């Protein structure tokens, strides 16, 4: 008898589940949402959320209202960062949507949790040390942090 192992990598299952949602919102590759912090950096990522990418290359970006003007001035640099990350111009223009990113209570709770989960974060990084691909390592690290909070 042949040993039939029907197990699949978690990334395959997650991709199947999220693919329909991302297509509906305009993220056919889903890379812009999944890798947003890697693409634009921590400072921009904490004040912006990509909502959808239209088929004509317009990225709809939710921005904290006080930073909207600054983001508007940074549009060419953000577009170049996205193009550099993907290797082609996935985004041609950014449409800024002013709105709240996260309420302040959630931020303070998250800061409190960061102190207690720093050890967990280090443990996760140690366990992922043999993972070669940085985007997979990053995704697994985020998943591990989310699971450890629950």
TAGIJO-V826538 format. One record per residue. N is the residue number from 1. SS is DSSP state (@ for helix, = for strand, . for the rest). NEAR is the number of other ideal C-beta (glycine too) atoms within 12 Angstrom. Layout:
[[N	SS	NEAR] [N	SS	NEAR]]
This chain:
[[1	.	3] [2	.	4] [3	.	6] [4	.	6] [5	.	6] [6	.	6] [7	.	9] [8	.	11] [9	.	12] [10	@	16] [11	@	21] [12	@	14] [13	@	13] [14	@	20] [15	@	23] [16	@	16] [17	@	13] [18	@	22] [19	@	19] [20	@	13] [21	@	17] [22	@	24] [23	@	17] [24	@	14] [25	@	23] [26	.	25] [27	.	29] [28	.	23] [29	.	24] [30	.	30] [31	@	27] [32	@	39] [33	@	33] [34	@	27] [35	.	27] [36	@	33] [37	@	25] [38	@	26] [39	@	31] [40	@	33] [41	.	18] [42	@	12] [43	@	15] [44	@	28] [45	@	27] [46	.	19] [47	.	29] [48	=	39] [49	=	28] [50	=	38] [51	=	26] [52	=	28] [53	=	34] [54	.	22] [55	.	15] [56	.	15] [57	.	23] [58	=	24] [59	=	40] [60	=	27] [61	=	39] [62	=	27] [63	=	34] [64	.	27] [65	@	17] [66	@	13] [67	@	23] [68	@	23] [69	@	14] [70	@	19] [71	@	33] [72	@	20] [73	@	14] [74	.	25] [75	@	27] [76	@	17] [77	@	20] [78	@	34] [79	@	28] [80	@	19] [81	@	27] [82	@	35] [83	@	20] [84	@	17] [85	@	26] [86	@	23] [87	.	10] [88	.	14] [89	.	20] [90	.	34] [91	.	38] [92	.	21] [93	=	21] [94	=	36] [95	=	25] [96	=	29] [97	=	23] [98	=	21] [99	.	20] [100	.	19] [101	.	27] [102	.	19] [103	.	12] [104	@	12] [105	@	11] [106	@	13] [107	@	17] [108	@	13] [109	@	16] [110	@	18] [111	@	16] [112	@	14] [113	@	19] [114	@	17] [115	@	13] [116	@	15] [117	@	23] [118	@	16] [119	@	14] [120	@	22] [121	@	22] [122	@	16] [123	@	16] [124	@	26] [125	@	20] [126	@	15] [127	@	17] [128	.	23] [129	.	13] [130	.	11] [131	.	19] [132	.	10] [133	.	12] [134	@	14] [135	@	22] [136	@	23] [137	@	23] [138	@	23] [139	@	29] [140	@	27] [141	@	28] [142	@	25] [143	@	22] [144	@	25] [145	@	26] [146	@	16] [147	@	14] [148	@	21] [149	@	18] [150	.	10]]
